[in-house]
Amino acid sequence: MNRSIICLDQNAWIQLARIFYGNDGDPSVAKLPTKMFELANQGSHVFPISFERLHETQKISNVERRKRLARFMIDLSDGFTIGPADKRTIPLECYNYLVDLHCLPKLKYDIGEEIIGKGISGIFGARGELIPNKPDAEPIPVDRRKEIIDYFNSNEVLFDIISGKNEELRRSSLETIKSIHDEGRRKMEKNLAEIPSGMDKRKRHLGALSNFLMDSILPIMTMEALKLGIPFDGSAKPKSKIKSPEEFLRQIPSAYVSFELSHARDKQCCGKVMENDFNDISFLSYAIPYASVVVTERTWVQIAKRLKLDTLYGSVIISVSEMGAFKTLLALNG
């Protein structure tokens, strides 16, 4: 299926919802949500909800605001979701890299399509499945199993989870996500802190890159190699030889974007990685390589363009304040 993926950060979703509900006075963008719904209904564009958007929306304390935003997100996305890089995108990229490296007679994944899912399973980069809680449990009929999984991944359930219909579940979800983020932020801070500050820029970049590869990428690459039944040492006549760590990481687009944005952030504001930064980097790591258009904060637009990530992956990256330009881009992509 050939469709344009449009990835929106939290402020973009909020701004679009304001326009849709008539709370924005700018006439130049008044019809923008209507245009987006038309494109989504045609199937030419998809506006997926991500794990980061679920988290940020659940954090909204005002119940009515949270529900209105969640309803707009569910309706525009039609329940389509996009999986997180560490759970979905990076393993698929590692698989494709190994297939190429070893010239394997296997089909590579179309990652731009593979990472688009449906419902709550897709947000977590998974495929819903029913697991018996007792070893001697009677098997569930196939039709009934499909019915249950389809309901679990329905727009109705997705709305209930994002909007925090159950307050106890919402708080539990926020605590779980916070623990996941805290672990990721600690790893990011650790990798950066291990590089001596007195190093020149080139050596500091290479040192941080080496840490990132060892801690975050090689374990995933090794796991994918085991699944394929091949060594991960280049011993099977690689199609092409990688000459540097940077060149190797570029073969794993989501990981490359994640590392470069993290490193750029560290150069601008050394120290503790804030939760918002972690969320933004996680989101952009898969949005930039696979979306046609990415709408994010101005700071990240500037960093991404300075790193030429838009040129590298052919994506258009604009800021939330450029909604007028966004309207034009949708027309062009349509």
N, C-alpha and C positions, 0 to 999 in steps of 0.2 A: 504494500500500500504506500503510495507516494503522497505524503501529507507533510505540511509544515508544522514543526513543533515550536510553539511560542512559550517561553519560560518567563514567568513574572515573579519578581520578589514581593515580599509582604507589602511594602508601601505601594507598589503598583496595583496589587489586588485591592487594597483599601481605597486608593484613588479612583479606580474604575468602579468600585461599588458605590462610592459617593456620587459619581456621575450618573450611574444607573438609577439610583434612588432619588435623583434630582437635588442633591445637596452640593453640587458644584456649579458655580455661576458662569463658567467659561463656555460660551456658545460654540466655540470652534471644535470642542470635543464632545458636545452633547450627544451626537449620534454614534460615537465610538463603540459603546457596548452593543448597540443594535447591530453594527457591522460585524462585530466579533461573534455574536450569536449566529448570524447568517452564515459565516464561514465555518463555524463549528458544526452547524446543522448540515451543511453541504458535505462535510467530511474532508474538506481540503486543509483544514487547520485543526490542531488540537492544543488546548490550553490546560496542560496537566497540573494537578496538585501534587506537591512534593512533601516529603517527610518534614522538611523545615517549615513549610506553610501550615501543616497540621499543628506543629509545636507552637508556632507564633500565634496562631489563631486561638488555640486552647488557653494561651496565657492572658488573653483579654479578659479583664475582670468584669466589665459591664456585660451582663447576660444578653440583653437585647442587641447590643452592638455585635457581640460574638455570633449570635444566631443569624442576624441579617447578613453579615459578611460570609458566614459559612454557607448560607442558602445561595448567595450569589456565586460563590466559588463552585459549589456542587452543580448548579444549573449551567454555568458557562462551560465547565470542564466535562459535564455529563458523566462525572465519576471517573474520568480517565486520570491516571496517576503516573508519576515518573519515579523510578526506583533510585535509592541512594547509591552513591559511587562505591562505597566500601563493600556493600552487600550484593550489588548487582553489576554495576558498570565495569569496575576494575577487573573482577574475575573473568568477565566476557572478553575484555580487551587482552588480558593475559592469554586466554585460550586462543584468540585469533593470532596473537603474536607467535605463539608456539607452533600453530599450524603452518604459518608462513616460514618460520625459522627452519622447521624440519621437513618442509615440502610434503606435508601429509595430505593424502587424498580425502580430505574431509571438508565439508562446507563450513565456511566461516559464518559467524553470526552477523546479521544486520542489526547492529547494536542500537541504532536510532529507533528501530521498531521494537526490539527486545525489551528495552527499558520502559516502554509505555505499557502500563498495566491497567487494571480495573479494580476499583474499590480499595478497601483497606489493605488487602494482601499486596497490591501493587505498590503502595506507599512504602512498604517495608522491603520491596524488592523480592517478594516471595510469590509462590503459587499456593493458594489455599488447599488444604488437605485435612481430612478427618482422621484422627488417630484414636483407636480404641483405648479406653482407660483400664480395660481388663484384658488379659491375654486370651481368655476364653469367650470374649464377647462375640455375639453373632455378627457376621458381616452386614453392613448396611447395603441395601439394594442400590445399584448404580444410579437409577433415576432419582431415588431419594437423596443419595449422596450429592448429586449435582444440584438438586433443588436447595439443599442446605448451604452448599458453598456459594451458589449464586446469590442467595439471600445475604450471606455474610459479606459478600462483595458488592452489595446493592448500594445505590445512591442513598437510600433511606438510612442504612446503617452507617455509611460514611458521614452523612450529615450529623447523625446522633453523636458520633465520636468526635468530629471536629468541633461541633458546637458545644460539646460538653454537657449533653442532656443529663447525664448522670454525674452529679458533682463529685461523688466519691471516686468514680472511675476517672474523671478529669484530673483530679489531684494526684491520683496514683500514676496516671500517664505522665504528668508533668514531672513527678519525682523520678520516674524511670528514665525519661529522656534526659533529665538533668544529670543523672549518674553516668549515662552514656556519653554525654557531652563533656562532663568533667574529666572522664578518662581520656577522651580524644584531645582535649585541651592540654592536659598534663603531658601527654605524649609529644604534642607539638612543641610545648615549652621546653621539654627535656631535650629534644633534638636540637633546638636552637641554642639552649644554654650550654650544650657540650662543645660548642664551637668557640674557641678563644676570640675575644673581642679585638685583640691586637692584630689578627690576620688581615691581609689585604682582601679586597672585595672578592677577587676571583677565588682565592683559596677558601674563604669563608663560605662562598656559594657551593664550592665543590664538597667541602666538609659536611655542610648541611644536607646536600644531595645524597652523599654516601650514607649518612645516618637514616635518611628517609627511605632509601632503597632497602637497606638491611632490615629496618623495623617494620615497614609498611607494605613493601612490594614483593620482596623475595619470598616471604612465607606464602603469599597468594599464588605467585608464579610456580612455586614448588608444588603446591596442592593441585593446580591445574595440570602440571606435567605428570603427576602421579595418576590423575584421572585418564590422561591420554596414554599412559604406559610408556613414556619416553623420559630420557634423562634431561635435566635442565643444565646442560654444560656445553651445548653447541657441538656435540660429538657426531651428530648425524647429518653432516654436510649441510650447514645452514645455507639458506638461499642468499643471504647477504650478511656481511660482518659488521657489527656495531663497533664503532671506533672510540666511543667515549661514553661515560655515564649519562651525560645529557642526551646524547643520541639514543641511548637505550630507553631512557624514561619517556622520550617523545613517542615511542611506540605504544605507550600506555597513556592515551590522551587525558583521561580524567585524573590520573595520578600526576601527570606533568602539570596540568593547570592548577591542581591543588597545591603542589609544591611551590610553583613559581609565585602564586598569589600569597602563600604563607610567607615565603622568603621576602617578597616585596613589602608585605605588611610589617615584618620584623624590622626592615631597614627604616621604615617610616616611624614606627612607634614601638621601640624595643620594650620587652618586658612581658607582663601577663597578657595572655590571649583572652580577650573578652568574648562572652558568649555570642554576641551579635556578629563579631568577626568570624567566629568558628562556624556559625550558621551560614553566613554569606559565602565563605570559602567552600563549604560542603555543597551548597546549592550550585555555585558557579562551576565547580569542578566537572559536573556532567552537563550543565546547561550550555556552556560555551562550546564544547566540542560537538554537541548533537542538536542544538536548537537552531532554527533559522534566525530567530530574533530573541534576544535576551534583554529584559528590562530590569535594571538594578540601580544601586546608588551611584551618584556621580563619582565618588572616590574610586569605586571599583571599575567604573568605565574608564577612567583615566589610567589606572594601573594596567588594566587588560590591554588597552590600546598601546600603551608605552611598551608592553611586552610583545606586542603584535600578535596577540592571541586571536583577535578577530580575523586577521589576515591568514593565520596558520590554519584555522578551522572553517573559514568562510561564513562565520556568523556575524550578524549585525548586533552590536552591543550599544544600547542607549540608556540614558538615565530616565528616572521617573518623571523628571521635569520636562521631558521632551515628548509629551503625549501627542502633540500635534504631528511630530515626525513619525511617531508610532502609527498613527492613523494612515499616513502615506505609505509606510512600509507594509501594512496589512493589505492595502490596495494592490501594491506591486507583487506581493507574495500570493495574492489571490489569483 
